[in-house]
Amino acid sequence: MTPQERIEHCYNKGYRISDDGKIISPKGKELKGHCSKGYLKLALRKGNKIYTISVHRLVAFQKFGQDLFVKGIEVRHLNGNSLDNSKENILLGTHSENMLDISPEVRLEKALNATARCRKYNKELVKEYFKLHGFKKAMDHFSITSKGTMSYIINH
């Protein structure tokens, strides 16, 4: 099931998110959900399979319909709090707009963390090894676990 099908299935079953961000079951009961990777999720069953829905995406579907699924569109939390799924806090936008919703302090902290991971590698050695052996072998040789870090090293 694609993420779009999951959200539509959840909505068609009658799950809703209240204006203040609470999960409501088809029977009108408030559900708790669970937190995963900083986002509130709802676990549902379809047949023998259990799948999860991101609550902020269900809010966006309720509010914006099929516009949620346009390529390049992300769900934004205007106040930067990914656990605040109130209707007024959710908008659609681009990745750039989404990143600007994060406070400048947190953006700086994330950027410094990312560059610190790259600084521990000798970029010239990694680049030379990459030219001879390719992306995957260079990652393995230097114990680089992130494709993003590897890409950053060879492109800068």
C-alpha positions in Angstrom: 0.0 0.0 0.0 1.4 3.4 -1.0 1.5 6.2 1.6 -1.3 7.9 -0.4 -3.4 4.8 -0.3 -2.8 4.4 3.5 -4.0 8.0 4.2 -7.1 7.6 1.9 -7.9 4.2 3.5 -7.6 5.7 7.0 -9.8 8.6 6.0 -12.4 6.4 4.3 -12.6 4.3 7.4 -13.7 7.4 9.3 -10.5 8.4 11.2 -10.3 12.1 11.7 -8.0 14.6 13.4 -9.8 17.3 15.4 -9.1 21.0 14.9 -6.8 20.9 18.0 -4.9 17.9 16.7 -6.5 15.0 18.6 -6.9 11.6 16.8 -10.6 10.6 16.7 -11.7 7.0 15.8 -14.6 6.2 13.6 -16.6 5.6 16.8 -15.8 9.0 18.1 -13.2 7.9 20.7 -10.0 9.9 21.2 -6.9 7.8 20.4 -3.4 8.3 21.7 -1.3 7.2 18.7 2.5 6.8 19.2 5.5 8.9 18.6 8.1 7.8 16.0 11.1 9.9 14.8 9.6 13.0 16.2 6.1 12.6 14.6 2.8 11.4 16.0 1.7 8.2 14.2 -1.5 6.1 14.1 -1.3 2.3 13.6 -4.1 0.7 11.6 -4.8 -2.8 10.4 -5.9 -3.8 6.9 -6.5 -7.5 6.7 -3.4 -9.1 8.3 -1.2 -6.1 7.8 -0.5 -3.3 10.2 0.5 0.0 8.7 1.2 3.5 10.2 -0.1 6.9 9.2 1.6 10.1 10.1 -1.0 12.2 11.8 0.2 15.5 10.3 -0.4 14.0 6.8 -3.9 13.0 7.7 -4.6 16.6 8.9 -3.2 17.9 5.7 -5.4 15.5 3.7 -8.5 16.6 5.6 -7.6 20.3 5.1 -6.2 20.2 1.5 -7.4 17.0 -0.1 -5.5 15.6 -3.1 -3.1 18.6 -3.1 -1.2 16.8 -0.4 0.0 14.3 -3.0 1.4 16.8 -5.5 5.1 16.0 -6.3 7.4 18.3 -4.3 4.9 19.2 -1.7 5.5 18.6 2.0 3.4 19.1 5.1 4.7 22.0 7.2 4.4 22.6 10.9 4.3 26.4 11.1 5.5 26.6 14.7 8.3 24.1 14.1 6.8 21.7 16.6 6.3 18.4 14.8 4.0 17.1 17.5 1.5 20.0 17.2 -1.0 18.7 14.7 -3.6 21.3 15.2 -5.3 22.4 12.0 -4.0 26.0 12.3 -0.4 24.7 12.5 -0.5 22.6 9.3 0.2 24.0 5.8 1.5 22.6 2.6 4.6 23.9 1.0 8.0 23.2 -0.6 11.0 21.7 1.2 12.6 25.1 1.5 9.5 26.5 3.1 9.4 23.5 5.5 13.0 24.1 6.5 12.3 27.8 7.2 9.6 26.8 9.7 12.4 25.4 11.9 13.9 28.0 14.2 17.2 29.6 13.0 19.0 28.2 16.1 17.8 24.6 15.4 18.7 24.9 11.7 22.2 26.1 12.6 22.6 23.2 15.1 21.6 20.7 12.4 24.0 22.2 9.9 26.9 22.2 12.3 26.2 18.6 13.2 26.1 17.6 9.5 29.4 19.4 8.8 31.1 17.9 11.9 30.4 14.4 10.5 32.1 15.4 7.2 35.1 17.0 8.9 36.3 13.7 10.4 37.1 12.3 7.0 40.1 13.3 4.8 38.0 14.5 1.8 40.9 14.2 -0.7 41.5 10.6 0.2 37.8 9.8 0.0 37.5 11.5 -3.3 40.5 9.7 -4.8 39.3 6.3 -3.5 35.9 7.0 -4.9 37.3 7.8 -8.3 39.1 4.4 -8.4 36.6 2.2 -6.7 33.1 3.8 -6.8 30.6 5.1 -4.3 29.7 2.0 -2.3 33.3 0.7 -1.9 34.5 4.1 -0.8 31.7 4.3 1.8 32.6 0.8 3.1 36.3 1.5 3.1 36.0 4.7 5.1 33.1 3.5 7.2 30.8 6.2 6.0 27.3 5.2 6.9 25.3 8.1 5.3 24.9 8.4 1.6 24.3 12.1 2.1 27.6 12.5 3.9 29.4 10.6 1.1 27.7 12.8 -1.6 28.7 15.9 0.3 32.3 14.9 0.5 32.7 14.0 -3.2 30.8 17.1 -4.4 32.5 19.8 -2.2 
